[in-house]
Amino acid sequence: MLKEFKEFAMKGNVVDLAVGVIIGGAFNKIVSSLVNDIVMPIIGVLTGGVNFTYLNTTLKVAEGAKPAVTLNYGQFIQNIVDFLIIAFSIFVVVKTLNKFRREKAEEVTPAEPPTPPADIQLLTEIRDLLKKQDITN
């Protein structure tokens, strides 16, 4: 059973998936920083200094030790911006990869078949002339 688990864990797909998850986590941090530190402040300036993270509506006021119940739509807006940037980034990466694959496939076009020997070419020409005469007669 341990041997089977080792074979399963070392298969290419599982290792590729693990690498993808790790890189995805790192990519998530980069995109979150991009959104939080660059995009949202610019949007905040364009909207008059509004910080979307703290936008909310109070549904129920705090009572004693119970905290207020709020609808945090600003955080939702920020998550949508995060998603759009991640989706666009992935789109650009996939589009670039597909472009490279197409270019590589075009470079590997099969070579033209070698020209047949002179006697075969002559026989082919004779055949074509005979066919042409049969059609016109």
QUITA-V91652 format. One record per backbone hydrogen bond with DSSP energy under -0.5 kcal/mol. CO is the residue of the C=O (numbers start at 1). NH is the residue of the N-H. Records with the same first field share a line. If there is no record, write none. Layout:
CO->NH + NH
//
This chain:
1->5
2->6
3->7
4->8
5->9
6->10
8->11
11->15
12->16
13->17
14->18
15->19
16->20
17->21
18->22
19->23
20->24
21->25
22->26
23->27
24->28
25->29
26->30
27->31
28->32
29->33
30->34
31->35
32->36
33->37
34->38 + 39
35->40
38->42
39->43
40->44
41->45
42->46
43->47
44->49 + 50
45->48
50->52
51->54
52->55
55->74 + 75
57->59 + 71
60->69
63->66
66->63
68->70
69->59 + 60
70->72
71->57 + 73
72->76
73->77
74->78
75->79
76->80
77->81
78->82
79->83
80->84
81->85
82->86
83->87
84->88
85->89
86->90
87->91
88->92
89->93
90->94
91->95
92->96
93->97
94->98
95->99
96->100
97->101
98->102
99->103
100->104
101->105
102->106
103->107
104->108
106->109
117->121
118->122
119->123
120->124
121->125
122->126
123->127
124->128
125->129
126->130
127->131
128->132
129->133
130->134
131->135
132->136
133->137
//
